[in-house]
Amino acid sequence: MHRYYFHDHLDETVTMDSKGALFRDDETAVRHAVQRTHTLLRGAIRRKAGIDTATEISNGERTLYVVRGKIPADSR
């Protein structure tokens, strides 16, 4: 098992993960990040439109992956 950290970037706000979570491999950690991105966007859309989010996946030493999500603002 390897420890992965999931640092959340929501627009201009960054929340650093200091605890991390254990996963057996990178693929499982990325799937977890994708699920978290859905949850982050769902919570943020209630507040406003035009949202950018990213979850940075780190092994504690370097960034391994970045999972991005975006909800564009629609003007009509």
ABEGO torsion letter per residue (X at the ends): XBBBBBBBBBEABBBBBAAEBBBABAAAAAAAAAAAAAAAAAAAAAABBGBBBBBBBBAGABBABBBBBBBBBBBX
